[in-house]
Amino acid sequence: MRFSQHSRRNFIRNAGMAGLAFTLPSFNIIKTPVLSEEIIGHGKFKYRVHKAWGNLDPSSTPVKNCHEMVLDKKGRLIMVTDETKNNIIVYDRSGKLITTWGNEFPGGHGLTLFDEGGTDVLLICDPQTGRVVKTTTDGKILMELPHPAKIGAYGEKDAWLPTETAVAPNGDIYVADGYGSQYILQFNAKGEYIRKFGGPGSGDDQFSTAHGVCIDRRDPKNITLICTSRGHNAFKRFTLDGKYLSTLFLPGAFVCRAVIDGENLYAGVCWSRLRYLEQTNNSGFVTILDGNDKVISNPGGTAPEYRNGELQLMVQAQPIFNHCHDVCIDGDKNIYVCQWNAGKTYPIKLERI
């Protein structure tokens, strides 16, 4: 279910005002510490929390921020961190360390896995160095995308801080410049520039922190892009050639990238609007949507509520998470949660029950 342009624009314009027509459930919530293995979530999407699932020895395998995680064909969980002692950490599903590699990504942030001729391949984004690199799953560099200023897509002074990638069925690569100039850039499989779209602003086809990009293949006859506009608490849908289609408004939720598994869309929520509708530190949760774009569960957050077809404000309800940066879904529908700015903690597992 999508919001009208009027409702969406009013919220964005008045986000700092107290006079909005949203309930503020968080103001009446008494938060209590959540123990490991407590159950969270709503409806049919409930989970047992395993906070220590990914814990490793920080003296030998440290992390700073656990930015993103993917699941490969071998069932291994591959995670990127901005710790250059081991940029990539590979887990088995029990949380045991398999291997590590990489020390050249001081801002290691985006991690995308895709199938290239039957082989798993990775794309890594580093906004600190401006690099977007294609590698094998064991770290061999296969290709690096050019800097936009060197191919005429950006001016020399335009910021380029890429945060995320997605790969279309034809091999085209989409790069979200989420911390830079707020564009989505499209390249072909050879790394040749095609176009850019978006840019900063409050227009429907513009972004406020274009943090992520995702290929939505759920309708094979209508494959689209889901682009994050985190500051707008929204996902924005585009065609594969960059034409704006619609906005999915998620009031209160500063969402990161969309992750699609089956008919459902999952996302980490980095912050919510806990106080005076402002972005509040340590207020993250996970949100889950069905195939009709309706929120059906918010593990760690308030239960989703719709009034007259409009989704009400969603906020953190339980202090399980700090800042949820990404989620990864395994074959048993368990969720692995990576966090930014969480005291160098390792990923948390949410076991589906």
Sequence and secondary structure as in RCSB ss.txt:
>XXXX:A:sequence
MRFSQHSRRNFIRNAGMAGLAFTLPSFNIIKTPVLSEEIIGHGKFKYRVHKAWGNLDPSSTPVKNCHEMVLDKKG
RLIMVTDETKNNIIVYDRSGKLITTWGNEFPGGHGLTLFDEGGTDVLLICDPQTGRVVKTTTDGKILMELPHPAK
IGAYGEKDAWLPTETAVAPNGDIYVADGYGSQYILQFNAKGEYIRKFGGPGSGDDQFSTAHGVCIDRRDPKNITL
ICTSRGHNAFKRFTLDGKYLSTLFLPGAFVCRAVIDGENLYAGVCWSRLRYLEQTNNSGFVTILDGNDKVISNPG
GTAPEYRNGELQLMVQAQPIFNHCHDVCIDGDKNIYVCQWNAGKTYPIKLERI
>XXXX:A:secstr
    HHHHHHHHHTTT S  SS  GGGG       TT EEEETTEEEEEETTTT   TTTS  S EEEEEE TTS
 EEEEES TT SEEEE TTS EEEEE  S TT  EEEEEEETTEEEEEEEETTTTEEEEEETTS EEEE   GGG
TTSS TTS     EEEE TT  EEEE TTTT EEEEE TTS EEEEEE BSSSTT BSS   EEEE SSTTS EE
EEEEGGGTEEEEE TTS EEEEEE TTEEE   EEETTEEEEEEEEEEEETTEEETT  EEEEE TTS EEE TT
B    EETTEE    B STT S EEEEEE TT  EEEEESSSSS   EEEEE 
